[in-house]
Amino acid sequence: MQLPALYRLALNELQNKIDVIKTEWQIRDGFSPIEHIKSRIKEPKSILQKMERKGYELSSENMEQYIHDIAGMRIVCAFVKDIYRLVDHLCIREDIRVLEIKDYIAHPKPNGYQSLHLIVSIPLILLEGTRWVKAEIQLRTLAMDFWASMEHILYYKFDKKLPPHVAEELKEAARAADELDQKMLRLRTEILELSDGAGNTEEPQS
């Protein structure tokens, strides 16, 4: 099977698994920590550029072995706590292999970027047998996702060379986004405590 079709099928499988998790949490807890999901297949030009940067000979075998984000998914959650909850669940599933975790929430990048990246492997049951296909999952809060979108726009507007004052403003905005995440989490905790005190054990819709 050709690689583009293989990665598209893997993304579909991953989407189905996440949809099941989202639905189960919604039914069991009355809410889902997952706000929205976005998937994409990396453009051929971007794959070729990454292969060149890494110094790998262009071949299907090298693409499968060394380029882990050809299939990509972004999962946006309301709170940081929900991100770690989802990661913990993915790590114990038998139908997903978590190969690598990069935690840029606990350890942000120098420019302020925050997100949690997973490299996972998804099983595809094919005529030729079971084949595990790699994909990257990025998990962010709403605030992190907004910041990353704005950073991406500015990054390309300035031809990947941000003026120092713009880069510093972005770092400050990242700190503000982190403070907003923490404040909203404190508010949710307070609301839950008040709800429990009133005899209501259901968590409000996030």
N, C-alpha and C positions, 0 to 999 in steps of 0.2 A: 504493500500500500504506500502511496506517495505521502511524503512528510506533511504537507499542508492539511490533507484530509485526516491524517493521524492525529495531529494536534487539535484540529477542530473537534474531532470525536472525543478526545480527552477533555477538552473544555466543556463540552456538553455533559459528559459524565460528572465532572466536578460541579457544574452548575446544578445538576439534579441532586447531588448529595447535599449541597449547601441549602437548596430549597427544602429538602426533607428536614434538615436540622432546624431551619427557620420555622417551618410549619409545626414541628414537634414542640419547640419551645413556646410557640404561640398558643398551642392547645394546652400544654401542661402548666405554663406559668401565667398565661393571660397576656403575654407580651413577647416580642422578639427583640433581642439586642441588635439584630442586623437591620440597618436602615435601608441600604440599597447595595446592589451588586453590579459591577461592570466588567465585561470580558473583552479581550481582544487577542488577535493573532499578530505577532510582530511582522512588520513589513519586510519583504525580501531585502530591500536596500539597507535597512537597519541591521538585519542579520549579517549581511556581507560586511558592513562597516565594523561590526563588533568582532567578527572573525579576523578581520585585518588588524584591528587594534590589539587583539590578543595573540596575534602571530600564528594562527592555526591555518593549515592548508584547507582550502575549500573542498569539503566533501560532506555527504549526508551523514557519515559516521561521526565526523568531528562535530557537526552541528548538533546531533543528538547527545553526544557525550559532554560537550563543553558549553553549549548555549542553553541555559536553563530557563530563560524567560521568553521562549518563542510563543508559548501559550501563557497568557497572563490574566489574572483576575484581581480586581480590587473590591474589597469588602469594607464598607463604611459602617461603623457602629456609633451609637450615641455617646458611649463612655469608654474610657481606657479599660476599666474593669471588665467590660464586655469583650474587649479584644482578647485579653488574657484568658477569659473563660472559654472563648471559642477555640483558641490555640490549644488549651489543655484538652478539650474534647477531641480535636483533630489528631492529637498525638496518641490517643488511645484507640482510635478506630483501626479496624483490621483491613478496611478497604481503601485506606489512604496511607501512604508512607511519607512521614515528614523526614526529609533528608537533611535540611539545614534551616537554622533560625538565625536571622539577623535582627536584633532588637534596637532599632533607632529611636524607640520611645525612651527606654532607659538610658540609652547612649546616643543622643542626637548627633547628626552630622555637623561639621563646623559651620555650615551656612544656616543652621537652625532646623533643617529637615527632620521631621519625626514620622515614623511609620514602623510597622513590624512586618518584616519580609519572611516568607516561608518558601523554601523549595520543596515541592511535594512530588510524589510519583503516583499516577492514577492507573489502575488496571483496566485494560480493554480486552474484552473477550472476543477474539477474532477467529476467523476460519482457520488461520494458521496456529492458533493457540492464544494464551494470555500474554499480553505485551504491556509492560509498565512504561508509561509516558510521563516525562517531567513537565511541571508547570510551576509558575511563580504566583504566589498569593501575596498581595499587599493589603494589610489591615490598618485602617486609620479611623480616627474619630471625624466627625463632621468638621470640626475646627481645623484639624490637620489637613483634611482633604481640600478645604477652601484655601489654606495657605499654600499647599503644594500646587494647586491650579494657578494661583496668582504668580508664584515663583516661576513656573514653567512659561507663562506668557511673557514675563519680564526677561527671562533668560534668553528667549529667542528674539525678543524685540531689540535687545542690545547685542545681538549676534554672539551670544554666549559669553560676553565680557561685561559684567555688571560694573557700573561706576562704584567706587568705594562707599559713597554715601547711600546708594541704593541697597548695596549688600548689607550695610549696617542697619538700615531701616527694616530690611527683611528679617534679620536676626531678632530685632526688637518685636516685630510682628509675630514671630514664632514663639517668643517668650509670652506675649500677650495671649496667643492661642492656647498655650499650655496652662496659663493661669485661668483662662475661661473654662477649660476642661475640668480643672481641679475644683473650681467654684461650682460648676453644674453638678459634679459628682457629690459635693458636700450638700447641695440643695436636695438632690435625690435621696441621699441618706437621711436627711432631716425629715423629708416628706414621708418616707417609709416608716420612720420611727413614730411619727405622729399618727400615721394610719394604723400601725400596730397598737398604739395606745388607745385608739378609738375602737379597737376590736375588728378592724378591717385588715385581713392578711393578704389581700390581693395587691400585687404591685401595679402601679399606674402604668398606662400606656406610655412607652418611651418614644 
